[in-house]
Amino acid sequence: PLLDAICFESLARINELATQNLASMAWRPSWSTQWGATTRKAAAAPCTNKAHELEPLSLVNLALDFGRLGDLDGPLWAAISSGAIFKMSEFSVQGLGNMAWSLATICFSHDPLMTALAPEAIRRIT
């Protein structure tokens, strides 16, 4: 009952949350066990709308967490990919690897992102 109440209140106010709060919400362990797919889908919409505002680490965390949960929301992944491409030079080496891993985990292919990730990763490790 407590998690349901938190979920209900969070969704009611989700558009008021700052971008960092949206990214942080996604990785809560309770999402995979307590919150259903409908709730996660409702939370994906504001994340999609604000993905371009997220810092690289938050983009990676959002990708990892939604990917870990197996959520294949196309608009969310397109927004994460676009935000990542725009901020590619700001990613850490681990962030680049984590982004590639999260996309591979859900078998999501975004050609522009993969095209941007590969040379950036090669540049950083050589």
C-alpha positions as CSV (number, residue, x, y, z in Angstrom):
1,P,0.0,0.0,0.0
2,L,2.8,2.5,0.8
3,L,4.6,2.0,-2.5
4,D,1.3,2.2,-4.4
5,A,0.6,5.6,-2.6
6,I,4.1,6.8,-3.5
7,C,3.6,5.7,-7.1
8,F,0.3,7.4,-7.3
9,E,1.6,10.7,-5.9
10,S,4.7,10.6,-8.0
11,L,2.8,10.1,-11.2
12,A,0.4,12.9,-10.3
13,R,3.4,15.3,-10.0
14,I,5.8,13.8,-12.5
15,N,5.7,16.8,-14.8
16,E,6.9,19.0,-11.9
17,L,10.0,17.0,-11.3
18,A,13.4,18.3,-12.4
19,T,15.2,16.2,-15.0
20,Q,17.6,14.8,-12.5
21,N,14.7,13.6,-10.3
22,L,13.2,11.9,-13.3
23,A,16.4,10.0,-14.1
24,S,16.8,9.1,-10.4
25,M,13.3,7.7,-10.3
26,A,13.9,5.3,-13.0
27,W,16.6,3.4,-11.2
28,R,14.7,2.7,-8.0
29,P,14.9,-1.1,-7.4
30,S,11.1,-1.1,-6.6
31,W,10.3,-0.4,-10.3
32,S,11.2,-3.9,-11.3
33,T,9.2,-5.6,-8.5
34,Q,6.5,-3.3,-7.3
35,W,5.7,-0.9,-10.1
36,G,4.0,-2.3,-13.1
37,A,4.8,-1.8,-16.7
38,T,1.9,0.8,-16.9
39,T,3.5,2.9,-14.3
40,R,6.9,2.8,-15.9
41,K,5.3,3.7,-19.3
42,A,3.6,6.7,-17.7
43,A,6.9,7.8,-16.3
44,A,8.7,7.3,-19.6
45,A,6.7,10.2,-21.3
46,P,8.2,13.0,-19.1
47,C,11.6,11.4,-19.4
48,T,11.2,11.4,-23.1
49,N,10.3,15.1,-23.1
50,K,13.2,16.1,-20.9
51,A,16.0,13.7,-22.0
52,H,17.8,16.5,-23.9
53,E,18.2,18.3,-20.6
54,L,19.9,15.4,-18.8
55,E,23.6,15.2,-18.0
56,P,25.5,12.3,-19.6
57,L,25.5,10.2,-16.5
58,S,21.8,10.6,-16.1
59,L,21.2,9.6,-19.8
60,V,23.3,6.5,-19.2
61,N,21.5,5.7,-16.0
62,L,18.1,6.2,-17.7
63,A,19.2,3.9,-20.6
64,L,20.6,1.3,-18.2
65,D,17.6,1.2,-15.9
66,F,14.9,1.2,-18.5
67,G,17.0,-1.3,-20.5
68,R,17.4,-3.5,-17.4
69,L,13.7,-3.5,-17.0
70,G,13.2,-4.5,-20.6
71,D,11.1,-1.4,-21.5
72,L,11.3,-0.8,-25.2
73,D,9.5,2.5,-25.4
74,G,10.6,3.7,-28.8
75,P,10.2,7.5,-28.2
76,L,12.1,7.3,-24.9
77,W,15.0,5.4,-26.5
78,A,15.0,7.9,-29.4
79,A,15.2,10.8,-27.0
80,I,17.9,9.2,-24.9
81,S,19.9,8.4,-28.1
82,S,19.5,12.0,-29.4
83,G,20.5,13.5,-26.1
84,A,23.5,11.2,-26.0
85,I,24.7,12.1,-29.5
86,F,24.4,15.8,-28.7
87,K,26.5,15.3,-25.5
88,M,28.8,12.5,-26.7
89,S,32.0,14.5,-26.0
90,E,31.0,14.9,-22.4
91,F,30.6,11.2,-21.7
92,S,33.2,9.3,-19.6
93,V,34.8,6.2,-21.1
94,Q,32.7,4.1,-18.7
95,G,29.6,6.1,-19.7
96,L,30.2,5.3,-23.4
97,G,30.6,1.6,-22.5
98,N,27.5,1.6,-20.3
99,M,25.4,3.3,-23.0
100,A,26.5,0.7,-25.6
101,W,25.8,-2.1,-23.1
102,S,22.4,-0.8,-22.3
103,L,21.4,-0.6,-25.9
104,A,22.8,-4.1,-26.6
105,T,20.9,-5.5,-23.6
106,I,17.5,-4.6,-25.0
107,C,18.6,-5.2,-28.6
108,F,17.7,-1.6,-29.5
109,S,19.5,-0.3,-32.5
110,H,19.7,3.4,-33.1
111,D,22.1,3.8,-36.0
112,P,23.0,7.4,-35.5
113,L,23.9,6.7,-31.8
114,M,25.9,3.6,-32.7
115,T,27.6,5.5,-35.5
116,A,28.6,8.3,-32.9
117,L,29.5,5.9,-30.1
118,A,32.0,3.7,-32.0
119,P,34.5,6.4,-33.1
120,E,34.2,8.3,-29.8
121,A,35.0,5.1,-27.9
122,I,37.9,4.2,-30.2
123,R,39.3,7.8,-29.9
124,R,39.2,7.6,-26.1
125,I,40.9,4.2,-25.7
126,T,43.7,4.7,-28.2
